[in-house]
């Protein structure tokens, strides 16, 4: 399974980039997983009162899965380390996992930048999204027109676990 991170600071465009790459890899016929880190909140949004999942969690369950013919939803009432989340993705048969956030994780990163948002540099940056020009630089205009060059680059450069 291949892994690449889209890392950057708040409002830099990480979700936009991950969505574009997800669409591109899916069109290429690959199974894509996304692991998102929410850096500004310690709580997962509450389940809707009245649902079975809500009742199970309120009853003390640490994890609840909801399985249907159309898919599976997993809700955990505890923090799940990134490595465990990647293991779940691997067990689900994902070809590639796009990690959104997790700035300090050790995987190859695409740093996502927006004009006017300056922050300290990130480690293990292999490419930059949001700036024009360069072999490993991808402008927003290019990415919105076609993610092909970045998608091919990701496939060749991403970490494999």
C-alpha positions in Angstrom: 0.0 0.0 0.0 1.3 3.4 -0.9 1.2 6.4 1.4 1.6 10.1 0.8 0.8 13.1 3.1 -0.8 16.4 2.3 0.5 18.6 5.1 0.1 22.2 5.7 -1.3 24.7 8.1 -5.0 25.6 8.6 -6.8 26.9 5.5 -3.9 26.0 3.2 -5.9 23.7 0.9 -5.2 20.2 2.2 -8.7 19.0 1.8 -8.9 20.4 -1.7 -5.7 18.7 -2.7 -6.7 15.3 -1.1 -10.1 15.5 -2.9 -8.4 16.2 -6.3 -6.0 13.3 -5.8 -8.8 11.0 -4.6 -10.8 11.7 -7.7 -7.8 11.2 -10.0 -6.6 7.9 -8.4 -10.2 6.6 -8.4 -10.5 7.4 -12.1 -7.3 5.4 -12.6 -9.0 2.4 -11.0 -7.3 2.4 -7.7 -8.8 1.9 -4.2 -8.1 5.1 -2.3 -8.3 5.6 1.4 -8.1 8.9 3.3 -6.9 9.4 6.9 -7.6 12.8 8.2 -6.2 14.4 11.3 -8.3 17.2 12.9 -5.6 19.3 14.6 -7.9 21.9 16.2 -10.3 19.7 18.1 -9.8 16.8 20.6 -13.4 15.6 20.2 -15.0 13.6 17.4 -18.4 15.0 16.5 -21.1 13.4 18.5 -23.4 10.8 17.0 -27.0 11.8 16.5 -29.2 11.1 19.6 -31.7 8.3 18.9 -29.3 6.3 16.7 -28.1 2.8 17.7 -24.5 4.0 17.5 -25.2 6.8 19.9 -26.8 4.4 22.4 -23.9 2.0 22.2 -21.3 4.7 22.7 -23.3 6.2 25.6 -23.5 2.7 27.1 -19.7 2.7 27.2 -18.6 1.0 23.9 -15.1 2.1 22.9 -15.8 1.3 19.2 -18.9 0.7 17.1 -19.1 -0.5 13.5 -22.1 0.0 11.4 -22.2 -2.4 8.4 -24.6 -2.2 5.5 -24.5 -3.6 2.0 -23.2 -0.2 0.9 -20.3 0.0 3.3 -18.9 0.2 6.8 -18.6 3.1 9.3 -16.3 2.8 12.3 -16.7 5.1 15.3 -14.1 5.0 18.1 -14.5 6.7 21.5 -10.7 6.8 21.9 -7.7 8.2 20.0 -6.5 5.8 17.4 -2.8 6.2 16.4 -2.0 6.9 12.8 -0.2 3.5 12.4 -3.3 1.7 13.5 -5.5 3.6 11.1 -3.0 2.8 8.3 -3.2 -0.9 9.3 -7.0 -0.7 9.0 -6.7 0.8 5.5 -4.2 -2.0 4.5 -6.6 -4.7 5.7 -9.4 -3.0 3.7 -7.3 -3.5 0.6 -6.5 0.2 -0.2 -3.9 0.7 -3.0 -3.0 4.2 -1.8 -3.8 6.1 1.3 -3.7 9.9 1.3 -3.0 11.3 4.8 -4.4 14.7 5.4 -2.6 16.5 8.2 -0.4 14.7 10.7 2.4 17.2 10.1 4.9 15.4 12.3 4.4 11.9 10.8 7.4 10.4 9.1 6.0 9.9 5.6 6.8 11.7 2.3 4.8 14.9 2.3 3.3 17.3 -0.2 3.4 20.6 1.5 0.2 22.6 0.8 0.6 26.3 0.7 -1.6 29.3 0.1 -0.4 32.9 -0.6 -0.3 34.9 2.6 -0.1 31.9 4.9 3.5 31.6 6.2 4.4 29.1 8.8 7.5 27.2 9.9 8.9 24.6 7.4 7.8 21.0 7.6 10.1 18.0 7.5 10.3 15.3 4.8 8.7 17.6 2.1 9.1 16.0 -1.3 6.8 18.4 -3.3 4.8 21.6 -2.9 1.2 22.2 -4.0 0.0 25.8 -4.4 3.0 27.4 -6.1 3.8 27.6 -9.8 6.8 26.2 -11.5 9.4 23.5 -10.8 9.7 19.8 -11.1 8.1 19.1 -7.8 5.9 22.2 -7.5 2.3 22.2 -8.6 0.2 25.3 -8.9 -3.5 25.4 -8.0 -4.4 26.3 -11.6 -2.6 23.1 -12.8 -4.1 20.9 -10.1 -7.7 22.1 -10.8 -7.2 21.5 -14.6 -5.6 18.1 -14.2 -4.0 16.2 -11.3 -2.3 13.9 -13.7 1.3 15.1 -13.3 1.0 15.2 -9.5 -0.8 11.8 -9.4 1.9 10.1 -11.4 4.6 11.8 -9.3 2.8 10.6 -6.1 2.6 7.0 -7.4 6.4 7.0 -8.1 7.4 8.8 -4.9 5.0 7.7 -2.2 6.1 5.5 0.7 5.2 1.8 0.5 4.2 -0.2 3.6 
